[in-house]
């Protein structure tokens, strides 16, 4: 019974971005959480490169793409690193030119693919797409760097992406389920 209910929660549509109170509050909550979660990590002294293990900014952006669609996911992905930098100084300014398009791609692709592939697949493909966007932007901006030195894509992946592999797998497993529960809750709330 529980497993059937869980699978129904995973097979969900996206919420409309129409101007309902629930939609506006939900997206505002995603924005606040997407900035607050990394801020808490930074306050606890978890900064680069250790922050790469947790990828705290990615969670809510992928969640927004699944829940509200590509436009909301892309807008949140672009806004969060900039707003977070203005409020907390993180991410570092040198990271913004690559992180903004990377995170926007996460939200955009997750939203675009939701309904075309499974929600789990949408998150996984969005992660790959975001990382490819990061590399595509980083290359002309001075190349791919590790510890201030030029690096190959393999070295970069090993140093920057490998530490977050467990977090990425957890995001693929958890975000679709949580987004489904949230969407179903929000739809019920809007109907009342």
N, C-alpha and C positions, 0 to 999 in steps of 0.2 A: 504494500500500500504506500509506504513512504517512498520507495524507489520509483513507483509510477508517478507519484506527485512531484518528485524531484525532476524526473524526465519532462514532465509537462512544464515545469518552471524553466527548463532549459530551452524548450521549443516555444519561444515567445517572440512577439513583434517588438518594434521600437515605439517609444512614446512620441507623441507629436511634440513639436517645438512650439505649437500654438501657445498663445499667451494665457495659459491657465495658471492659477495660483500654484498648483502642485508642480507644474513644469518649471516655472520661474524659481520657485524655492529649491527644487531639486538641482537645477543647474547651478544656482548660487552655492548650494551646499557642496557640490562637486568642486567648484572653484576654490572654496575655502579649504576643503580637505586636501585638495591637490597641492595647496601651498603650505598648509599646517603640518602635514605628515613629514615632508622633508625638513621643515623648520625644527620639529621636535628632534629629528635625528641629528641635525647640526647642533642643537642645544646640548645634546648628550655627548658631543664631541666626535660624532661619527661623520667624518668629512672625507673628501677625496683622498685616496682611492677606496677606502673602506665602504663608502656610501654605494659604490658600484655593486656590492653584494645584495643590497636591499632594493635598489631602484625605486625609491619611495614616490617619486613624481609620476611614474608610469602608470601606476594602479588606477587612479581616478580618471585619467585620460582615456585609457582603454575602456573603462567602465562607462564613461560618458558616450563614447562612440557606439557601444553596444546598446545602451539604454535610449539615447536621444538621436542617434544617427550621425552621418558623416559631417554635417555642418557644425553641429554642437561639439563633436569630438575634435575636429580640426581647430575650431575657435578656442576651445579650452587648451588644446595642446600648444597653440601659439601664445596664448595669454599667460599661462601659468609660469613658464620660466622668466618671462619679463616682469610680471608682477612680483614673483618671489624674489628676484634680484633687487627690485626697487625697495621691497620691505625688509629683506634680510641680508642682502649682499651675496646670496647664493642662488643659482650657480654663479661661478666666477664669470666676469665679463667676457673672457676669452672663449668661454663655452657657449655663450648665447647664440652666435651666428650658426652654429651647428645644431644646438639643442632645439631651438625654436622650430625649424623645419622637421627635425626628427620627430618631436613630440606631436606636432600637427599631423604628420603622416600616420602616427599610431592611431589617433582618434579618427582621422578621415577613413583610413583603410578598414579599421574595425567596423565603423558604421556602414561603409559601402558593402562590405562582404556579409554583414549580418543578414541572414535570410537567403543568401546565395550559397553559403557553405554553413557548416555547423558553427555555433558561437565559439566553440573551442578552436576550430579551424580559423575563424575570423581573427581571434586574438593572436594565434601563432603566426599567421601570414602578416598581420599588422606589425608584429615585432620584427620580422624579417624586412618588411618594406621600410619601416622607420630606420633601421640600421643601414640599409642600402642608401636611403636619402642622406643620412649622416655622412656616409663615406663620399657620396657624390658632391656634397657641399664642402666637406673638409678638403678634398683633393685640390680644388682650385684656390682655396683660401690659405694655402701654405703647406698642403700635404697632410698626411696622416702622421701624427706624432705620438710618441710614448715617452714620458719623462723628459719632454722638451727636445727629443731627438727624432729625426725622420724614422719611420718604421714601415715594415711591410704590412699588408692587410692581415697576414697570419699573426704577426707579432701584436698588432693592434687588437685583433680578436682575442688573443690569449690574455693580454693584459687588461683590456677594457671590458670585454663582454663575457669572458669565461667566469669571472668572479660572480656574476649575476645569474648564472645558469639555473641554480636551484630556485631563485626568485622567479625567473622566467617560466619554469615549469609549474610553479605554484600559481602564477598569474593565469596560465592557460587552464589549469584545473579549477581555480576558484572564481575568477572574475565572471565567467559566463553564468555560473550558478547564482552568484550574488546579484548580478545584473538582472537575471530572470526573476528572482524573488522581488527585487526592487520594482521592476516594470509591472509585475502582477499586482503588487501592493499599490503602486501609484494609479494604475487603471481602476482598481477597486475604489480608491479614494476619490477619483474624478467622477465615478459613476454615482457616488452617494450625494 
